[in-house]
Amino acid sequence: MTVKIGFIGSEHSSIKAREISETLPEISLNIYPYQTPDEIKLLHRKAIEETDVICFSGIVPFHFRDKFIRTDKQVVIAPFHEYMVAASLLHCVLKYSCMVEQLSIDLPDRNVLHSVAEDIELSFNDDQVYDYKWIYADEEDRELSFLQIADFHIHLFKSGKTKMAITSLHYVHDLLKKADVPVIYMIDTEQTLKTTLKDAAKQVQFSRLKDGMPAVISLSFLDSKITSHMQSVLSSFFETLTTKQQTSSLTRHETATFYSTVGMVKEHLLMVNDSSWIKFLEDKLTTPFQIGIGYGRHLYEAEEHAKQAMQIAKQETSPTESNGYLLTEDKKLKGPIRGVVKEKPVRVTDKWLHGLMKKTNITLNTFNRFFHFIRVHQYQPFTVNDYASYSKVSTRTSERFIKRLYESHIIEIRGLEQNSQSGRPRKVYILKEEIEKQIRTATEV
């Protein structure tokens, strides 16, 4: 089934996206080009209504989206990476005979420039660099000033400190052209945009598969036996979204359990900012209850996650008010369902993991991301490029991380992979057997 992608970007990047999309039969592209950032909010709202997934040409248009609209529409952002900096610097040196010290540059994160400079033993004057790293924090009360960035380049050029500018912003590029400042827009490969569009399509395709995964809904009633009237109310309410149901008595708790799919639960129970169904059920049943919803790749996993979500609901919510939590297939806890919904990964408490963190100096969040990659990859052998594509980092960053895992004896080399007749073969890695066992049996709460 074709995936309808909404692409929000400058007119220049939108033209490139349109050309690339014609080589990808699995997608249908709706482009939403803007001339000024002020237009992005309206385009964003339109794309939400008309497409399956939204692709932003970079972090800047994403920053100018409508942040107050409530939607679960998936989003993909084209990454900013080292190649863009290296290629742009080389272009200025070779084509315009401009020395590096004669350049001014703006970019989202100056650390990317520092990384390139370090790799090629290049020195760069920080006073000629303008970055806006804060944009990644998605701060609502701060705006990116294009005029300020343009003035930064113009001042350096007019004072004779620079002869040329490299900008990461099409709008700034146009302003500098009008001010007669020699400027190039940061170079990128078509492959980056092609990969971004493919990633957007994969997200929707995966979501469609995910919607068919099993989901379990458990309702627990404290000190209240499930009467025939309650059973009738529950059966009638859940009839349209369940495949089977059962009731059980656990000590002082009566529990009703319903089996469904992720897609049905999302559509009927977890619509954005709508938990009115809980109040409706509470009124019909005339008694409060706790809810635990679990997703899983297998039924037993969904059942276990529903139990864990129920335990958390009993700990975190009032017994006199109906409420609940959801635990997803990738161990993300969402809730409370009724109220301000927050999302967080469940904490891993295993001592072996703390040992790995201490041994490798890798953070818990980074390990969680790697473990999720391993589970999604179904514990199969993988390459540096596989992990880079999954985690949306550069190949070099992925290479450093994988090297650290290898040197810490967490993974081992399974073999080599040759993708073409030329070029160096790539190493294929796999988890050490004892580490795989630990991940498969990790205790999470």
Order of alpha helices (4+ residues) and beta strands (2+ residues): beta-alpha-beta-alpha-beta-alpha-beta-alpha-beta-alpha-beta-alpha-beta-alpha-beta-alpha-beta-alpha-beta-beta-alpha-alpha-beta-alpha-beta-beta-beta-alpha-alpha-alpha-alpha-beta-beta-alpha
